[in-house]
């Protein structure tokens, strides 16, 4: 028996609807007085019944209900979550603080519930960081009537009831007792519940850690506290570790200046690239280019806020943290210190601190392009007037794509790239069929194929003055409805492979191969090896022959194929 499909889950859903309708009908005449501890008890029950559909769905799906004990475990999750939520809210139930905090939790919980229920994402620290660093254009792409409905019914209406409620307070000692006794009892009863079904709970906590992120508001409060704690350690003192970077003879002996373009993709998953054996030929133009496609490449994170600074840092994924990365120089600092001109052109939500000390062009500087419409620029705009940015010296250019950023995939490419139809033309992916979602996404890959081929063509046209090369890698992948998951941002340990496996492509002119002493045949022989974002920092240092004590040749993809003479 699968509990979320039976009467218990349907009853929870119907309770939700009935409760919302009741609130709407009675709000105008609503007037109630309630002691503080009962307010905490009631508000925590509201959260359990109305905000935790995803938590119960996932938690109940972890256990087959094939015995009385299994059924008791499933049922016990409801009072357990109620008690733990009550513990949190009762601690915050303080005169002058309880109402604004309650409103914040309700509105935040409504946002969290929408994204968890709609896209199957979890609200952890990195997801909150992603939200914090999202620009206005990205935010607009996520707004729809479904979100507005969640915010209104789960956030605004209950908040108005909280504001209109008169909370009764006793003396200091009465309130102290009212806080400590129920709070202590909630913890004791919670512990007894867990111990009484210890076999089930130990398995649940050990094997399904990701489900705890779905508990609302406990999950996003814990994530928010973690993020605030991390950010409170600022101001950041930056360690200039790139001070020893200098060019080696591999670059100095080039017959022409180097011109390297690093295309940082967005939300492109390797599985949907025709080059990687996908059932559709989504990369027909790249297939005609003299590229090397690496088949097994993984990301550092499952969101831009993690993967982007991680791939540009000297830190491996196992040691990476946002705090560490922001306190030391990254790849672009090393390249710049070595005397190579650096330019970052952005068609996304910024460089997440990786380009703070180099020349940066924001998306606002692209909007005059013919490839922009209503503030939305197709990635071709990144190439507009790029020739005017050439310096005649060794130069490293980063082009940060909008790529396949969802959920509004159909806005990432012009109508001429609407190859696969019908497409999902709304940001409410759950309202579209799987075919429509995949079609819309695959069209973004076709457009990336077109864009990358144009980059290669542009570099080919610069060969009379430069030795040229292009590297392309995506920041992370994407879920397209597999196991009811959409978008990205799952905690890395539990994320599906589609969110972690990304494409990595290399192209270089014949003069670049020759002058650098790089064997194309040797490099092509490595295309089936496993690599990751951990290799990016060291591979670029090796490709550009930048000497520094931070370079690790064992992490340089190109090192085995470069001859030193």
C-alpha positions in Angstrom: 0.0 0.0 0.0 1.4 3.4 -1.0 0.2 5.8 1.7 0.3 9.1 -0.3 -2.3 7.6 -2.7 -4.7 6.4 -0.1 -7.4 8.1 2.1 -4.9 9.4 4.6 -3.1 11.7 2.1 -6.3 12.8 0.4 -7.8 13.7 3.8 -4.8 15.8 4.6 -5.2 17.6 1.3 -9.0 18.1 1.8 -8.3 19.4 5.3 -6.0 22.0 3.7 -8.6 23.2 1.3 -11.4 23.3 3.9 -9.2 25.3 6.2 -8.3 27.9 3.6 -11.9 28.4 2.6 -12.9 28.8 6.3 -10.2 31.4 6.8 -11.3 33.4 3.8 -15.0 33.4 4.9 -14.3 34.4 8.5 -11.5 36.8 8.1 -13.6 40.0 8.0 -15.3 39.1 11.3 -12.3 37.5 12.8 -11.6 38.5 16.4 -10.1 36.2 19.0 -8.2 36.4 22.2 -5.8 33.5 23.0 -3.0 32.8 25.5 0.5 32.8 24.1 1.1 29.0 24.5 -2.1 28.2 22.7 -1.3 30.6 19.9 2.0 28.7 19.4 0.2 25.3 19.5 -2.4 26.5 16.9 0.1 28.1 14.6 2.4 25.1 14.6 -0.7 22.9 13.7 -1.4 25.2 10.8 2.1 24.7 9.5 1.9 20.9 9.8 -1.5 20.6 8.1 -1.1 23.3 5.4 2.6 23.7 4.6 4.0 20.2 4.6 2.4 18.3 1.7 5.9 17.6 0.2 7.4 16.5 3.5 4.7 13.9 4.2 4.5 12.7 0.6 8.3 12.1 0.5 8.4 10.7 4.1 5.6 8.3 3.6 7.0 7.1 0.3 10.2 6.0 2.0 8.4 3.2 3.8 6.1 0.5 2.5 3.1 0.3 4.8 3.1 -3.5 5.1 2.7 -3.9 8.9 1.1 -2.3 11.9 4.5 -0.8 13.0 5.1 0.7 9.6 1.6 2.3 9.7 2.3 3.6 13.2 5.5 5.1 12.0 3.8 6.9 9.1 1.1 8.2 11.5 3.6 9.3 14.1 5.3 11.7 11.7 2.4 14.0 12.0 2.5 14.6 15.8 6.3 14.5 15.7 6.5 17.3 13.2 3.8 19.2 15.2 5.8 18.9 18.4 9.0 20.0 16.8 7.4 22.9 15.1 5.7 23.9 18.3 9.1 23.8 20.0 10.5 26.3 17.5 7.5 28.7 17.6 7.0 28.6 21.4 10.6 29.7 21.8 9.9 32.7 19.6 6.5 33.5 21.3 7.7 36.6 23.0 5.7 39.9 23.4 6.6 42.3 20.6 8.3 39.6 18.6 5.8 36.8 18.1 3.6 38.6 15.5 6.3 39.8 13.1 8.2 36.5 13.4 4.9 34.6 12.7 4.2 36.7 9.7 7.7 36.1 8.4 7.4 32.3 8.9 4.0 32.2 7.2 5.2 34.2 4.2 8.5 32.4 4.0 6.8 29.1 4.5 4.3 29.9 1.7 7.2 30.6 -0.7 9.0 27.4 0.4 5.8 25.3 0.1 5.2 26.5 -3.5 8.6 25.6 -4.8 8.7 22.3 -2.9 5.2 21.2 -3.9 5.5 22.5 -7.5 9.1 21.7 -8.5 10.2 19.1 -5.9 13.1 21.3 -4.8 14.4 21.5 -1.2 15.1 24.6 0.7 18.6 24.3 2.1 21.3 26.8 2.6 22.6 26.8 -0.9 19.0 27.2 -2.3 18.6 30.2 -0.1 21.9 31.6 -1.3 20.6 31.1 -4.9 17.4 33.0 -4.0 19.4 35.8 -2.4 21.7 36.2 -5.5 18.8 35.9 -8.0 18.4 39.0 -10.1 15.1 40.7 -11.0 14.9 39.0 -14.4 15.3 35.6 -13.0 12.8 36.3 -10.3 10.2 37.4 -12.8 10.6 34.1 -14.6 9.4 32.2 -11.5 6.3 34.3 -10.8 2.9 32.8 -11.8 -0.6 32.5 -10.6 0.2 29.3 -8.7 2.8 31.1 -6.7 0.5 34.0 -6.1 -2.2 31.7 -4.9 0.2 30.0 -2.4 1.4 33.4 -1.1 -2.2 34.7 -0.7 -3.9 31.7 0.8 -1.0 30.3 2.9 0.9 33.5 3.6 -1.2 36.7 3.5 -4.6 35.4 4.9 -3.1 33.6 7.9 -0.8 36.6 8.5 -3.8 38.9 8.6 -5.4 36.6 11.2 -2.2 36.6 13.2 -2.2 40.4 13.2 -5.9 40.6 14.2 -5.4 38.1 17.0 -5.0 39.5 20.5 -2.5 37.4 22.4 -2.9 37.3 26.2 0.2 37.5 28.3 0.7 36.7 32.0 3.3 37.9 34.4 7.0 37.3 33.7 7.1 34.2 35.9 3.9 32.9 34.4 5.2 33.3 30.9 8.5 31.7 31.8 6.6 28.7 33.1 4.4 28.7 30.0 7.5 28.7 27.8 9.6 26.1 29.6 7.1 23.5 30.6 5.4 22.9 27.3 8.7 23.3 25.4 10.3 20.6 27.6 7.3 18.3 27.3 7.3 18.7 23.5 11.0 17.5 23.4 10.3 14.6 25.8 7.3 13.4 23.9 9.2 13.7 20.6 12.0 11.6 22.0 9.5 9.0 23.2 7.9 8.8 19.8 11.2 8.3 18.1 12.4 5.7 20.7 9.1 3.7 20.5 9.7 3.2 16.8 13.5 3.4 16.8 14.0 0.8 14.1 12.0 2.9 11.6 13.3 6.3 12.7 17.0 5.2 12.7 16.6 3.9 9.1 14.6 7.0 8.1 17.2 9.5 9.5 20.1 7.5 8.2 18.9 6.7 4.7 16.6 9.6 3.8 18.4 12.6 5.2 17.2 14.7 2.3 13.6 14.5 3.5 14.3 16.6 6.5 15.0 19.7 4.3 11.3 19.5 3.3 10.0 20.1 6.8 8.4 23.5 6.7 9.2 26.0 8.3 11.9 24.0 10.2 13.9 23.4 7.1 14.1 26.9 5.7 14.6 28.4 9.2 17.6 26.1 9.8 18.9 26.9 6.3 18.5 30.7 6.9 20.3 30.5 10.3 23.2 28.7 8.6 23.4 31.2 5.8 23.2 34.2 8.2 25.9 32.6 10.4 28.2 32.2 7.4 27.6 35.8 6.1 28.1 37.3 9.6 31.8 36.4 9.4 32.4 39.3 7.1 34.0 41.8 6.2 36.0 39.5 4.1 39.8 39.8 4.1 41.0 38.5 0.7 44.2 36.5 0.6 46.1 37.5 -2.6 47.4 34.0 -3.3 47.9 34.8 -7.0 50.9 37.1 -6.3 53.4 34.5 -7.6 51.6 33.8 -10.9 53.7 34.4 -14.0 53.7 33.2 -17.6 55.9 30.3 -18.6 57.5 29.8 -22.0 54.5 27.8 -23.2 52.7 31.1 -23.7 55.7 33.4 -24.2 56.9 31.4 -27.2 53.5 31.5 -29.0 53.9 33.0 -32.5 50.8 35.1 -31.9 49.0 36.4 -28.9 46.5 34.0 -27.2 42.8 34.5 -27.4 40.9 32.1 -25.2 37.1 32.1 -24.7 35.7 30.3 -21.8 31.9 29.8 -22.3 30.3 29.1 -18.9 27.0 27.4 -19.7 23.8 27.5 -17.6 21.7 24.5 -16.6 22.9 22.3 -19.5 22.8 18.7 -18.6 25.1 16.3 -20.5 22.4 13.7 -21.1 20.5 15.9 -23.5 23.6 16.6 -25.7 23.5 14.7 -29.0 27.3 14.6 -28.7 26.9 12.4 -25.7 24.6 9.8 -27.4 21.2 11.5 -26.7 18.4 10.1 -28.9 18.0 13.5 -30.5 20.7 15.2 -32.5 20.5 18.3 -30.4 24.1 19.3 -31.4 24.2 19.0 -35.2 26.5 22.1 -35.7 29.1 21.1 -33.0 29.2 17.6 -34.5 30.6 19.2 -37.7 33.3 21.2 -35.8 36.8 19.9 -34.9 36.0 19.7 -31.2 36.9 17.3 -28.4 33.8 16.4 -26.3 34.5 15.0 -22.8 31.7 12.4 -22.0 32.0 12.2 -18.2 32.2 15.5 -16.5 30.6 16.4 -13.2 29.8 19.7 -11.5 30.9 21.1 -8.2 27.3 21.9 -7.1 23.8 21.8 -8.3 23.2 25.6 -8.4 25.0 28.6 -10.0 25.6 30.1 -6.6 27.8 27.1 -5.7 29.2 25.8 -9.0 30.3 29.1 -10.5 32.6 30.3 -7.6 33.7 26.7 -7.0 34.9 26.0 -10.5 36.9 29.3 -10.5 38.5 28.7 -7.1 41.6 26.8 -6.3 39.5 24.6 -3.9 38.3 21.2 -4.8 34.6 20.4 -4.2 35.5 18.3 -1.1 37.0 21.4 0.6 35.0 24.2 -1.0 32.8 26.6 0.9 31.4 29.9 -0.1 33.3 31.6 2.8 36.6 30.0 1.9 36.3 30.9 -1.8 35.5 34.5 -1.1 38.5 35.0 1.1 41.1 34.2 -1.6 42.0 35.0 -5.2 40.5 32.7 -7.9 41.4 31.7 -11.4 40.8 35.1 -13.0 43.1 36.7 -10.5 45.9 34.3 -11.4 45.4 34.9 -15.1 45.3 38.7 -14.7 48.4 38.7 -12.4 50.3 36.7 -15.0 49.8 39.6 -17.4 46.8 38.3 -19.5 44.0 40.7 -20.2 40.7 39.4 -18.7 37.1 40.3 -19.7 33.8 38.9 -18.3 30.7 39.3 -20.4 27.5 38.3 -18.6 24.1 37.3 -19.8 23.1 35.8 -16.5 22.8 36.9 -12.8 26.4 38.0 -12.3 29.6 36.2 -11.6 29.1 35.4 -7.9 32.3 37.2 -6.9 34.6 35.4 -9.3 35.2 38.5 -11.5 35.3 41.2 -8.9 38.8 42.3 -9.8 38.7 42.1 -13.6 36.8 44.0 -16.4 33.1 43.1 -16.1 30.2 43.8 -18.5 26.7 43.3 -17.1 23.6 42.1 -18.9 22.4 45.7 -18.9 25.2 46.6 -21.4 23.9 44.0 -23.9 20.2 45.2 -24.0 20.8 47.5 -27.0 21.6 44.4 -29.1 19.3 43.2 -31.8 19.4 39.9 -29.9 17.5 41.4 -27.0 13.8 41.8 -26.6 11.8 43.2 -23.6 14.9 43.0 -21.4 15.6 39.3 -22.3 18.8 38.8 -24.3 19.5 35.6 -26.2 23.1 34.4 -25.8 24.1 35.7 -29.3 24.2 39.1 -27.7 27.4 38.1 -25.9 29.2 38.2 -29.3 27.9 41.6 -30.3 30.8 44.0 -30.9 33.1 41.6 -29.2 35.8 42.4 -31.8 35.8 45.9 -30.3 37.0 44.5 -27.0 40.1 42.8 -28.4 43.3 44.3 -27.0 45.9 42.8 -29.3 47.6 41.2 -26.3 47.1 37.8 -24.7 43.5 37.8 -23.7 41.0 35.6 -21.7 37.3 36.2 -22.2 34.5 34.6 -20.2 31.0 34.5 -21.8 28.4 33.6 -19.1 25.3 32.2 -20.8 21.7 32.4 -19.9 21.7 29.0 -21.6 18.9 26.6 -20.4 17.9 28.5 -17.3 14.4 27.4 -16.2 11.6 27.2 -15.7 10.8 29.4 -18.6 12.9 27.4 -21.1 10.9 28.7 -24.1 12.3 32.2 -23.5 15.9 31.2 -23.9 15.9 30.9 -27.7 14.4 32.7 -30.7 11.5 31.3 -32.6 13.9 30.1 -35.3 15.2 27.6 -32.7 11.8 26.1 -31.9 12.8 22.8 -33.5 11.0 20.4 -31.2 7.3 21.0 -30.7 4.9 21.3 -28.9 6.8 23.1 -26.1 5.9 24.1 -22.6 5.3 27.8 -22.8 4.7 28.5 -19.1 6.9 28.5 -16.0 4.4 26.2 -14.3 6.2 23.0 -15.5 3.8 20.7 -13.6 1.0 21.9 -15.9 2.8 20.7 -19.0 3.3 17.2 -20.3 6.7 15.6 -20.0 7.0 15.8 -23.8 6.4 19.6 -23.8 8.9 20.2 -21.0 11.6 18.1 -22.7 10.9 19.7 -26.1 11.3 23.2 -24.6 14.5 22.2 -22.8 16.0 20.4 -25.9 15.4 23.6 -27.9 17.7 25.4 -25.4 20.4 22.9 -26.1 19.9 23.3 -29.9 20.4 27.0 -29.4 23.5 26.5 -27.2 24.8 24.3 -30.1 24.2 27.2 -32.5 25.8 29.7 -30.1 28.9 27.7 -29.5 29.3 27.1 -33.2 29.1 30.9 -33.7 31.8 31.4 -31.0 34.1 28.9 -32.9 33.4 30.7 -36.2 34.2 34.1 -34.5 37.5 32.7 -33.1 38.3 31.2 -36.5 38.0 34.7 -38.0 40.5 36.0 -35.5 43.2 33.5 -36.4 45.2 35.9 -38.6 46.0 37.9 -35.4 45.6 35.3 -32.6 46.1 31.7 -31.6 42.6 30.9 -30.5 40.8 28.3 -28.3 37.4 27.8 -26.7 36.4 25.8 -23.6 32.7 25.2 -22.8 31.4 23.8 -19.6 28.0 24.1 -17.8 27.6 25.1 -14.2 25.1 22.3 -13.3 22.5 20.2 -14.9 18.7 20.0 -14.6 15.8 17.7 -13.6 13.0 17.6 -16.1 10.3 15.8 -14.1 12.1 12.6 -13.4 10.8 11.3 -10.1 8.6 14.4 -9.9 11.7 16.6 -9.6 12.1 19.8 -11.7 14.9 22.4 -12.0 18.0 22.0 -9.8 19.5 22.9 -6.5 19.1 19.5 -4.7 21.7 18.9 -1.9 24.7 17.4 -3.8 24.7 14.2 -1.8 21.1 13.4 -2.8 20.9 15.1 -6.2 20.1 13.0 -9.2 22.8 12.6 -11.8 21.0 14.8 -14.3 21.7 17.8 -12.0 25.4 16.9 -11.7 26.5 15.6 -15.1 27.4 18.5 -17.4 29.0 18.9 -20.9 32.6 19.9 -21.4 33.9 20.8 -24.9 37.3 22.0 -26.1 38.2 23.5 -29.5 41.5 25.1 -30.6 43.0 26.4 -33.8 45.7 24.4 -35.4 48.2 27.1 -34.6 47.3 27.0 -30.9 47.8 23.2 -30.8 51.2 23.6 -32.6 52.6 26.5 -30.6 51.4 25.1 -27.3 52.8 21.7 -28.0 49.4 20.2 -27.4 48.6 16.8 -29.0 45.1 16.8 -30.3 45.2 13.0 -30.7 46.4 12.5 -27.1 43.7 14.9 -25.8 41.0 13.1 -27.8 42.1 9.9 -26.1 41.1 11.3 -22.7 37.5 12.1 -23.7 36.1 9.1 -21.9 37.9 9.7 -18.6 36.1 11.1 -15.6 36.7 14.8 -14.9 34.9 17.5 -12.9 34.9 21.2 -12.1 37.8 20.4 -9.8 40.0 20.2 -13.0 39.0 23.7 -14.3 41.3 25.9 -12.3 44.4 23.7 -12.8 43.6 23.0 -16.5 43.5 26.6 -17.4 46.7 27.3 -15.5 48.3 24.5 -17.5 46.8 25.5 -20.8 48.1 29.1 -20.4 51.3 27.9 -18.8 50.9 30.0 -15.7 53.5 29.1 -13.1 52.4 29.2 -9.5 52.8 27.0 -6.4 49.0 26.4 -6.4 49.0 24.6 -9.7 48.5 20.8 -9.4 49.5 19.0 -12.6 47.6 15.9 -11.6 44.4 17.9 -11.9 45.3 19.5 -15.3 43.4 17.8 -18.1 45.8 19.0 -20.7 49.1 18.2 -18.9 49.6 14.6 -20.2 49.3 15.9 -23.8 51.6 18.9 -23.7 55.2 18.4 -24.8 57.8 20.6 -23.2 60.5 21.7 -25.6 
